[in-house]
Each structure stands twice: as C-alpha cells, then as structure tokens.
Amino acid sequence: MRVTLKRTLGASVAALLASSATLVCCVLPALLVSLGAGAVLVGLVSAVPQLVWLSEHKGLVFSVAGGALLISGIMLRVAARLPCPSEPAAASACMKLRRASGVLFWTAAAAYAVGATFVWLSMSS
C-alpha cells in the first residue's frame, strides 16, 4: 500500500471517529451519572439504544480504535519521510495536510486515553 498525505489524513479521521466511540461508550455515561444527570442518560439511551451495545462491547470498541490509531500512527510516520513538492502552492498544501493529520491523530490519541482512563477507573471501583 502506497502511503500518501491524503491517505494519512483519512487514516487520522478514521482513528478520531473510532476513538470518539470510546468516549461515547465509557466517558459520556460516567460523566452524566457523576453530574447527577441519570435521567438524561436514561433518555439518551432510550433515544439511541446503540449506546448500550457500545458499552457492552467495550473490548471490541477499544480494539478497533487502538488498531485505527496504530495504523494511522504508522502511516503518519512513513509520510513524514516523504518529500513535499517543490512548487510553492503544492508544498504549502503538503505541509497543511501534514499538520492537519498530526492534529487529528493526537486528538484521537487523547480521546482514546480519556476513554481508557474512565474504563480503568470504573473497573477498579
């Protein structure tokens, strides 16, 4: 598979979406309950019953998100070694894509870490 900057951006977006699922399955319910908004959580679960599935399958959610992060990180590492074009406009676009991919990747990694922390804290209680 050939790594390009557009593919790294796509991989970073996929990692962010997968990591966001960890926030929805683990952080959102814990946050709502700790804020005393259990009724809001019940209403949310009745409106979006898929949240229950995400919570019941935390292992799968974290595995998919971790895999997406790993693939995205590898692609970003490989793409960092690729040269940008010499044309000024193309070089500028290349650098913007690299920055955007990096920001998305680290945002996804932070979301994953927050989700994992909440799961670990809830399991140790």
Sequence and secondary structure as in RCSB ss.txt:
>XXXX:A:sequence
MRVTLKRTLGASVAALLASSATLVCCVLPALLVSLGAGAVLVGLVSAVPQLVWLSEHKGLVFSVAGGALLISGIM
LRVAARLPCPSEPAAASACMKLRRASGVLFWTAAAAYAVGATFVWLSMSS
>XXXX:A:secstr
    HHHHHHHHHHHHHHHHHHIIIIIHHHHHHHTT HHHHHHHHHH THHHHHHHTHHHHHHHHHHHHHHHHHH
HHHHHTS   SSHHHHHHHHHHHHHHHHHHHHHHHHHHHHHHHHHHHHH 
